[in-house]
Amino acid sequence: MEKVVHMSSVHSPNDPRIFNKQCKSLAKNGYDVVFIVPDSRDETIDGVRIVSIPAPKNRFERMTKTIWQVYKMASKERAAVYHFHDPELIFAGILLRMKGAKVIYDVHEDYITSILQKGYLPDGIRRFLAAGIQLFEKLARKLFFIVLAEKYYQERFPEGYKILNYPAFNIIESRTNGLQKKNLLYTGTISEDRGALNFAYLARRLDDINIFLIGRCTAELHEKIKRIAGPDNDRIRVRGIDEYIPHEEIIATYEKGSWLAGLALFPATPHYVKKELTKFFEYMAAGIPVLCSDFPVWKELIEDTGAGICVNPDDVNEISEAIDYLYHNPEARKKMSRAGQEAVKNTYNWEQESKKLLTFYHKIINNT
């Protein structure tokens, strides 16, 4: 039985991509799987041995002490393959390569673009950090096997092997008929660049909708959302104020609710206009029509599959018209629901991606 080690200094022990998809799939197929991650205790879940390291107290500690702790724990395991998920662990990956290990760098984000649009950092610092990440990623391309969670990351890593972040849960029975309310759902991290303020303005302008936001949201942003939403701000509700919401709870939210649409009304930023959001495929698997921004990549996915409607995220009137259309046309909702689920069944699912993961590991371990 070959041992493989996954490593993260940032993600949670039950991270959907790392733990629920990759680690579980590998364990299910005969690998001895270890996941090194900040956690409160060691434990084994579904055949995956979680090795805990102390959670860092701040970003500086994460970038120094935590990286070293991850490396030390990883080197003790003497694994056939090491698979890390955060760019700061490139240094740990280099040390493991120097010992002759086979190392995979799993690219989850466009980190360079993400850094450049962090407005709270001075411009000079942003450019310095982005240049540093670019330098490290050039080094990573020479030293590691590269796995990509998104198609468009291949622009930076043309040699990268795509193992895409499609949903791993079963198709959920759709609840698109007989809706009594215009209940709209958003899942995932809640932030301004993910449309949080668009949702707040929407709740302020439209008095016949309810918006439910499920995911981590800072207390400061929550207060801003409530201020913008206005006096009747109970029509926008947040679950996850300064709190991580387990993916299992998000799936339960899909299952138990009757949702008019799943939202992704992001403002246009370089970081998101090319991404195929994981939430798209989750909404589709749950039979929830998608209501999202009209970025070209998003339109191609959503309109080609017939799974929803794309709108200008800054045009409340256009959004309102789309909501009304969905509400007053149950047959159209049903058609979108079925189209989304068919697309997930046939293409956008983890079952197919897990086969690619297993093939990739087999090639690496056997040098084929």
FINU-243731 format. One record per residue (C-alpha): residue in one letter; x, y, z. Coordinates in Angstrom, 3 decimals, padded with zeros to 6 digits. Layout:
N
['A' [X Y Z]]
...
END
This chain:
368
['M' [000.000 000.000 000.000]]
['E' [001.570 003.288 -001.135]]
['K' [001.556 006.160 001.342]]
['V' [000.608 009.646 000.150]]
['V' [000.646 012.830 002.194]]
['H' [-001.517 015.895 001.595]]
['M' [-000.401 019.123 003.263]]
['S' [-002.053 022.451 004.004]]
['S' [-001.223 025.374 006.269]]
['V' [-004.444 027.265 005.467]]
['H' [-007.375 024.950 004.766]]
['S' [-009.652 023.229 007.243]]
['P' [-009.414 019.491 008.073]]
['N' [-012.712 018.841 006.265]]
['D' [-011.905 020.960 003.214]]
['P' [-014.204 019.889 000.342]]
['R' [-011.504 019.570 -002.328]]
['I' [-008.625 018.238 -000.251]]
['F' [-010.319 015.975 002.265]]
['N' [-013.766 015.092 000.902]]
['K' [-012.681 014.670 -002.701]]
['Q' [-008.998 013.898 -003.074]]
['C' [-008.036 012.249 000.214]]
['K' [-011.189 010.152 000.466]]
['S' [-010.936 009.030 -003.164]]
['L' [-007.325 007.952 -002.697]]
['A' [-008.096 006.113 000.565]]
['K' [-011.064 004.380 -001.040]]
['N' [-008.768 003.108 -003.785]]
['G' [-006.147 001.519 -001.567]]
['Y' [-003.734 004.325 -000.713]]
['D' [-002.463 004.978 002.800]]
['V' [-003.510 008.636 003.059]]
['V' [-002.235 011.226 005.536]]
['F' [-003.500 014.793 005.712]]
['I' [-001.289 017.263 007.623]]
['V' [-003.325 020.335 008.540]]
['P' [-003.950 022.796 011.396]]
['D' [-006.375 021.062 013.746]]
['S' [-007.036 020.427 017.420]]
['R' [-006.317 016.670 017.419]]
['D' [-005.123 013.680 015.423]]
['E' [-007.826 011.338 014.159]]
['T' [-008.689 008.942 011.346]]
['I' [-011.841 009.592 009.303]]
['D' [-012.991 007.444 006.370]]
['G' [-009.557 005.888 006.076]]
['V' [-007.727 009.231 006.066]]
['R' [-005.275 009.822 008.926]]
['I' [-005.370 013.470 009.936]]
['V' [-002.138 014.659 011.524]]
['S' [-002.683 017.938 013.339]]
['I' [-000.350 020.872 013.742]]
['P' [-001.124 023.930 015.909]]
['A' [-003.190 026.606 014.199]]
['P' [-001.040 029.709 013.593]]
['K' [-001.820 032.759 015.734]]
['N' [-001.301 035.200 012.885]]
['R' [-000.192 035.445 009.270]]
['F' [003.500 035.873 010.118]]
['E' [003.501 032.700 012.218]]
['R' [001.683 030.878 009.416]]
['M' [004.334 031.929 006.919]]
['T' [007.225 030.867 009.144]]
['K' [006.639 028.478 012.049]]
['T' [003.674 026.671 010.469]]
['I' [005.530 025.984 007.222]]
['W' [008.371 024.416 009.182]]
['Q' [005.939 022.331 011.265]]
['V' [004.248 021.028 008.114]]
['Y' [007.606 020.090 006.614]]
['K' [008.811 018.296 009.761]]
['M' [005.629 016.243 010.080]]
['A' [005.644 015.435 006.358]]
['S' [009.265 014.308 006.289]]
['K' [008.559 011.825 009.092]]
['E' [005.959 010.020 006.983]]
['R' [008.369 008.836 004.240]]
['A' [005.616 008.872 001.641]]
['A' [005.646 007.900 -002.030]]
['V' [004.005 011.218 -002.971]]
['Y' [003.619 014.575 -001.202]]
['H' [000.762 016.804 -002.366]]
['F' [000.588 020.391 -001.059]]
['H' [-002.194 022.936 -001.503]]
['D' [-000.885 026.394 -000.538]]
['P' [001.746 028.533 -002.324]]
['E' [003.554 029.280 000.950]]
['L' [004.343 025.545 001.200]]
['I' [006.502 025.749 -001.927]]
['F' [009.450 026.078 000.447]]
['A' [008.447 022.869 002.270]]
['G' [008.015 021.207 -001.119]]
['I' [011.538 022.227 -002.122]]
['L' [012.977 020.665 001.044]]
['L' [011.077 017.431 000.345]]
['R' [012.321 017.418 -003.281]]
['M' [015.891 017.816 -002.003]]
['K' [015.321 014.521 -000.186]]
['G' [014.307 012.896 -003.464]]
['A' [010.533 012.933 -002.855]]
['K' [007.892 013.187 -005.565]]
['V' [005.925 016.382 -004.910]]
['I' [002.663 017.762 -006.334]]
['Y' [001.679 021.425 -006.150]]
['D' [-002.127 021.772 -006.298]]
['V' [-003.012 025.239 -007.618]]
['H' [-006.341 026.310 -006.097]]
['E' [-006.325 030.002 -006.998]]
['D' [-004.923 032.655 -009.305]]
['Y' [-002.821 033.962 -006.441]]
['I' [-001.083 036.693 -008.436]]
['T' [-004.315 038.369 -009.570]]
['S' [-005.821 037.871 -006.116]]
['I' [-002.927 039.705 -004.435]]
['L' [-003.019 042.572 -006.942]]
['Q' [-006.679 043.336 -006.194]]
['K' [-006.380 043.388 -002.387]]
['G' [-007.204 047.068 -001.919]]
['Y' [-006.301 047.124 001.771]]
['L' [-002.618 046.660 000.882]]
['P' [-000.475 049.529 -000.448]]
['D' [000.164 049.275 -004.187]]
['G' [003.905 048.772 -003.750]]
['I' [003.429 045.880 -001.318]]
['R' [000.882 044.235 -003.605]]
['R' [003.261 044.378 -006.555]]
['F' [006.139 043.099 -004.436]]
['L' [004.107 040.137 -003.156]]
['A' [002.767 039.332 -006.621]]
['A' [006.287 039.395 -008.060]]
['G' [007.432 037.062 -005.271]]
['I' [004.615 034.592 -005.960]]
['Q' [005.376 034.733 -009.686]]
['L' [009.022 033.910 -008.995]]
['F' [008.104 031.006 -006.714]]
['E' [005.613 029.655 -009.225]]
['K' [008.251 029.677 -011.970]]
['L' [010.433 027.642 -009.635]]
['A' [007.502 025.326 -008.820]]
['R' [006.998 024.566 -012.511]]
['K' [010.535 023.173 -012.661]]
['L' [010.490 021.205 -009.422]]
['F' [006.989 019.803 -008.927]]
['F' [004.175 018.027 -010.686]]
['I' [001.392 020.595 -011.130]]
['V' [-002.324 019.940 -010.580]]
['L' [-004.901 022.598 -011.501]]
['A' [-008.299 023.101 -009.860]]
['E' [-009.459 025.498 -012.613]]
['K' [-009.166 025.363 -016.395]]
['Y' [-007.859 028.877 -016.834]]
['Y' [-004.880 028.347 -014.517]]
['Q' [-003.346 026.579 -017.501]]
['E' [-002.545 030.050 -018.858]]
['R' [000.155 030.225 -016.162]]
['F' [000.880 026.502 -015.926]]
['P' [000.554 025.102 -019.482]]
['E' [001.996 021.785 -018.315]]
['G' [-000.500 021.522 -015.436]]
['Y' [-002.756 018.475 -015.094]]
['K' [-006.406 019.508 -014.694]]
['I' [-008.281 017.846 -011.822]]
['L' [-011.230 020.179 -011.647]]
['N' [-013.245 021.101 -008.594]]
['Y' [-016.578 019.563 -009.554]]
['P' [-019.148 018.453 -006.919]]
['A' [-018.738 015.163 -005.087]]
['F' [-022.226 014.819 -003.616]]
['N' [-025.199 013.080 -005.155]]
['I' [-027.817 014.812 -007.265]]
['I' [-030.448 016.330 -004.954]]
['E' [-034.175 016.138 -005.654]]
['S' [-035.174 019.492 -007.102]]
['R' [-037.637 021.798 -005.315]]
['T' [-038.374 024.330 -008.030]]
['N' [-042.169 023.980 -008.151]]
['G' [-044.819 025.503 -005.935]]
['L' [-042.573 028.249 -004.564]]
['Q' [-044.406 030.633 -002.244]]
['K' [-041.525 033.079 -001.767]]
['K' [-038.662 034.526 -003.756]]
['N' [-035.931 032.875 -001.690]]
['L' [-032.443 033.395 -003.127]]
['L' [-029.354 031.539 -001.940]]
['Y' [-025.633 032.249 -001.958]]
['T' [-023.078 029.786 -000.558]]
['G' [-019.363 030.166 000.040]]
['T' [-017.084 032.847 001.445]]
['I' [-018.895 036.180 001.728]]
['S' [-016.816 039.180 000.658]]
['E' [-017.155 042.372 -001.350]]
['D' [-015.368 040.928 -004.367]]
['R' [-017.831 038.007 -004.279]]
['G' [-020.851 040.299 -004.506]]
['A' [-021.754 040.896 -000.846]]
['L' [-022.624 044.554 -001.432]]
['N' [-024.567 043.718 -004.590]]
['F' [-026.727 041.434 -002.460]]
['A' [-027.224 044.202 000.105]]
['Y' [-028.305 046.761 -002.508]]
['L' [-030.614 044.176 -004.054]]
['A' [-032.317 043.584 -000.696]]
['R' [-032.689 047.341 -000.248]]
['R' [-034.291 047.877 -003.667]]
['L' [-036.535 044.822 -003.909]]
['D' [-039.035 044.375 -001.101]]
['D' [-040.377 040.981 -002.179]]
['I' [-037.202 038.875 -001.957]]
['N' [-035.309 037.029 000.780]]
['I' [-031.561 036.519 000.398]]
['F' [-029.759 033.866 002.411]]
['L' [-025.956 034.027 002.544]]
['I' [-024.285 030.879 003.903]]
['G' [-020.524 031.090 004.483]]
['R' [-017.817 032.856 006.445]]
['C' [-018.416 036.596 006.739]]
['T' [-016.487 039.051 008.899]]
['A' [-018.499 040.884 011.542]]
['E' [-017.380 044.177 009.980]]
['L' [-018.713 043.210 006.540]]
['H' [-021.926 041.896 008.079]]
['E' [-022.572 045.304 009.653]]
['K' [-021.896 046.981 006.300]]
['I' [-024.337 044.634 004.548]]
['K' [-027.026 045.407 007.117]]
['R' [-026.478 049.184 006.858]]
['I' [-026.788 049.129 003.077]]
['A' [-029.818 046.806 003.136]]
['G' [-031.668 049.418 005.194]]
['P' [-034.493 049.320 007.755]]
['D' [-036.007 046.079 006.466]]
['N' [-032.660 044.348 006.506]]
['D' [-034.090 041.112 007.872]]
['R' [-034.679 040.227 004.208]]
['I' [-030.970 039.479 003.916]]
['R' [-029.682 036.891 006.381]]
['V' [-026.143 035.733 007.003]]
['R' [-025.138 032.385 008.464]]
['G' [-021.421 032.340 009.243]]
['I' [-020.431 035.593 010.960]]
['D' [-016.755 035.119 011.873]]
['E' [-017.417 031.375 011.595]]
['Y' [-016.444 028.630 009.177]]
['I' [-019.496 026.759 007.847]]
['P' [-018.827 023.048 007.216]]
['H' [-019.542 021.898 003.689]]
['E' [-021.978 019.319 005.053]]
['E' [-024.137 022.160 006.363]]
['I' [-024.085 023.847 002.970]]
['I' [-025.241 020.621 001.313]]
['A' [-028.018 020.331 003.904]]
['T' [-029.059 023.881 003.007]]
['Y' [-029.431 022.853 -000.624]]
['E' [-031.493 019.839 000.392]]
['K' [-033.917 021.396 002.845]]
['G' [-034.659 024.672 001.101]]
['S' [-036.964 025.690 -001.713]]
['W' [-034.769 028.047 -003.673]]
['L' [-035.775 030.254 -006.568]]
['A' [-032.137 030.710 -007.642]]
['G' [-028.539 030.266 -006.570]]
['L' [-026.685 033.573 -006.730]]
['A' [-023.245 034.546 -008.006]]
['L' [-023.628 038.274 -008.709]]
['F' [-019.944 039.107 -008.520]]
['P' [-018.626 042.508 -009.622]]
['A' [-016.169 042.288 -012.518]]
['T' [-012.637 041.707 -011.198]]
['P' [-009.649 040.095 -012.944]]
['H' [-009.645 037.338 -010.318]]
['Y' [-013.135 036.023 -011.076]]
['V' [-014.080 036.790 -014.671]]
['K' [-012.404 033.591 -015.929]]
['K' [-013.166 031.261 -013.013]]
['E' [-015.770 028.517 -013.191]]
['L' [-017.070 028.770 -009.646]]
['T' [-017.541 025.532 -007.729]]
['K' [-020.860 026.902 -006.471]]
['F' [-022.188 026.819 -010.076]]
['F' [-021.884 023.062 -010.181]]
['E' [-023.281 022.657 -006.670]]
['Y' [-026.350 024.740 -007.518]]
['M' [-026.765 022.713 -010.698]]
['A' [-026.442 019.381 -008.870]]
['A' [-029.055 020.581 -006.388]]
['G' [-031.454 021.496 -009.191]]
['I' [-031.304 025.209 -008.348]]
['P' [-031.355 027.620 -011.328]]
['V' [-028.243 029.802 -011.431]]
['L' [-028.491 033.604 -011.462]]
['C' [-025.024 034.991 -012.096]]
['S' [-022.945 037.785 -013.600]]
['D' [-022.746 037.940 -017.380]]
['F' [-018.992 037.422 -017.716]]
['P' [-018.210 035.685 -021.045]]
['V' [-016.823 032.496 -019.433]]
['W' [-019.792 032.296 -017.074]]
['K' [-022.298 032.910 -019.872]]
['E' [-020.726 030.181 -021.969]]
['L' [-021.123 027.685 -019.118]]
['I' [-024.545 028.669 -017.777]]
['E' [-026.345 029.546 -020.998]]
['D' [-024.855 026.677 -023.009]]
['T' [-026.024 024.170 -020.399]]
['G' [-029.348 025.989 -020.007]]
['A' [-028.914 025.952 -016.218]]
['G' [-029.774 029.573 -015.471]]
['I' [-029.718 033.255 -016.384]]
['C' [-026.779 035.670 -016.703]]
['V' [-027.263 039.363 -015.908]]
['N' [-025.323 042.583 -015.450]]
['P' [-024.426 042.399 -011.730]]
['D' [-024.621 046.208 -011.453]]
['D' [-028.087 046.536 -012.991]]
['V' [-030.768 046.012 -010.339]]
['N' [-033.558 046.306 -012.899]]
['E' [-032.105 043.507 -015.027]]
['I' [-031.628 041.339 -011.944]]
['S' [-035.196 042.076 -010.802]]
['E' [-036.567 041.093 -014.216]]
['A' [-034.664 037.806 -014.093]]
['I' [-035.985 037.052 -010.593]]
['D' [-039.552 037.808 -011.688]]
['Y' [-039.138 035.638 -014.764]]
['L' [-037.966 032.686 -012.687]]
['Y' [-040.745 033.166 -010.148]]
['H' [-043.593 033.441 -012.650]]
['N' [-042.412 030.714 -015.040]]
['P' [-042.294 027.381 -013.188]]
['E' [-041.808 025.417 -016.401]]
['A' [-038.727 027.458 -017.254]]
['R' [-037.396 026.859 -013.718]]
['K' [-038.000 023.159 -014.081]]
['K' [-036.216 023.109 -017.442]]
['M' [-033.181 024.923 -015.987]]
['S' [-033.173 022.608 -012.981]]
['R' [-033.152 019.486 -015.136]]
['A' [-030.576 020.916 -017.545]]
['G' [-028.188 021.714 -014.696]]
['Q' [-028.546 018.274 -013.169]]
['E' [-028.006 016.568 -016.517]]
['A' [-024.858 018.600 -017.082]]
['V' [-023.512 017.544 -013.686]]
['K' [-024.436 013.901 -014.236]]
['N' [-022.743 013.800 -017.636]]
['T' [-019.762 016.131 -017.267]]
['Y' [-019.275 018.268 -014.179]]
['N' [-018.854 015.681 -011.431]]
['W' [-016.113 014.467 -009.117]]
['E' [-016.555 010.830 -010.138]]
['Q' [-014.920 011.582 -013.469]]
['E' [-012.296 013.874 -011.943]]
['S' [-011.374 011.247 -009.328]]
['K' [-010.473 008.826 -012.129]]
['K' [-008.080 011.454 -013.470]]
['L' [-006.597 011.834 -009.970]]
['L' [-005.993 008.083 -009.671]]
['T' [-004.462 007.902 -013.160]]
['F' [-002.169 010.819 -012.332]]
['Y' [-000.957 009.217 -009.099]]
['H' [-000.365 005.887 -010.826]]
['K' [001.808 007.575 -013.455]]
['I' [003.820 009.516 -010.882]]
['I' [004.464 006.546 -008.601]]
['N' [005.306 004.198 -011.462]]
['N' [007.284 006.737 -013.517]]
['T' [005.118 006.149 -016.581]]
END
